[in-house]
Amino acid sequence: MVEVTVARLGIDSSTNSYVVILREKDGARLLPIWIGQPEAESIAMQMNQVKQLRPQTHDLCKALITSLGGTLRRVTITRVHKNTYYAELHVESVAGWVQIDARPSDSIAIALRFDAPIFAEDSLLSALDSDDDDTASSDPLLQSRAFEEMTAEQLKAYLATLRPEDFGKFTP
């Protein structure tokens, strides 16, 4: 396992999907993971320290873990199978250690709230062609996609324009 950090969060404009880019800590290898809008917004709000009036889902997860006497010690992104990434939350409590299966996007959002380290299986990371810090222009995985990073101001402007119907229609 290799420790990674959230390097960027942006939009893949070729698919209109959100992408979280994890970068090897003290290294240049990357792991891009395409994620959903709610998870991207949750990650971005935490990264930019945007506070909500009421707890959001990942804030609730943190409160549940903490109130049950646990703490998130680490997140691991373990594998990819049929284009789906798998992750685990490693929680320590008075009862011992628990590993909880979770989506990487949720795991990352929760890890950021706990300031917990994120690890990825070594084989999931891809090398860069150069050590250039401009990931979007130097990473071959991203060159083929129109990747746009959102600034804090763009995120705030985007969030301010959201309407309930932007989240889709609920159908049981």
N, C-alpha and C positions, 0 to 999 in steps of 0.2 A: 504494500500500500504506500502511496505517495501523498503527502499533504498538499492540498490545493487551496487556493483562495479565489474569491469571486473577482475576476479581472474586469469584466464588462457585462452589461446587460443592454440588449438592443433589440432591434426589429430586423428580421430577414425580410426585406421588401419584396423578394421574389416569391415568397410564400405568405407574406403578411403574418408571420409567426414570430413569437418572441424567442430570443436565444440568450441563455446565460453562458458566459464563457468562463470556465474555470482554468486557472493557470497554476502550474506546478510552483509551489512555494520555493523560492530561491532557484528557479529554473525557467525554461522557456517553453516547455511542452504545454499543450492546451487540450481541453476537453469541452467542446461545444455541445450543449444540450438544448434542444428545442422544447419550449415549455408553454403552458397555457397563459392566457392573459391575467387571470386572477393571481396566479403564483408570481408572475413577473411583476405585477403591481405591488404585491406584498414584499417581494425582495427589494424592489426599488424604493419603496417607502421606508424600509428599515435601513437601507444603505444611505439614504438621504435624511434620515432621522425625522421623517414626516410623522407627526402624531395624529391619531384619530381620536374622536371623542369617545368612541366605544371600542372595545377590543375586537380585532379582526380574528379570523380563524386561527392563524398561526400564533397570535398573542394568546388565544384561548388554549392552544396546545401547550404553550409554555406554562401558563397558569395551572393547567391540570397536572403536568409533570411535577412542577414545584410544590403544589399544594398536597400532592400525594407523597411528598418526602423525597422526590427524585431530582436528579440533575442530568442534563444531557452532557455526556462526556465527549462524544464524537459522533460524526456522521461518516458513513462509508458508502461510496458508490461502488458496488461490487461487480456488476456485470451488465452486459447488454445482450438481449435475446430477441430476435425478430424486430429489431429497431426500437425496442423498449428497454430503457435503462432501469436498473433495480438499485435500491439503496436501503440502508438500515440505520435506524437511530439506536445508539448505544446509551442506555439510560442506567445510571447507578442510583440505587435507593437503599434504604435500611434492609430491605429484603434480599438484596443482591443485585446482580447485573441482569438487564433484560435487553434483548435485541428485538427491535420492532421493524417489520417490513414497511417500507414507505416509498413514495415516489421521490426521485432526486429533487424535484422542484420544491416539494413540501419540506423535505429534509433540509435543504439549503436555507429556506425561509426561517425554519425553526432554529437551525444552527446559528444564524446571524443574531437572533434574539437572545440566545444563550452565550454568544461569543465563543462558541465551541468550534474546535477544529473540524475541517472537512478533509476526508481522505478519499482517494480514488484508486482503483486497481491500476497498477502500472501499465498494463496492456491497453487500457482505454485512452491513454494520453497520446497525442500526436505531436511530432517534432515540428518546429518552425524551420523555414529555410534560412532565416537570418536572425540575429539577436536584436533586430530593430524593435524598439518599444512600441511602435505603431502597429499593433496587432492586426487591425483591420486590413492594412495594406501589405503586411508581410506574411500573413498566415495563409497557406494555400487552401485550407478548408474554407476560409472566409472570402478569398478572392473570387471564387466562383459564385458567390452570393452577394447581393446588394445589402450589405450590413450597415445599419445606422445606429450609432450609440445615442441614447437619450440623455440630455443634460438634466440637471435637477429642475431647471426652469421649464424645460419642455415637458417633463413628467408632471409638474404641478399644473401647467396649462392643460395638459391632456386630462388629468384627473378632474379638473374643474368643469370640463365639458361633458363628462359622463352622465348619462341618464339611465334610469332603471331598465329601460328597454334595450340598452346597449349590451346587457348581460344575457340576452336571449329570453325566450318565453319558456316558462316552467310548464312541463307536461308530465304528469305523474305516470 
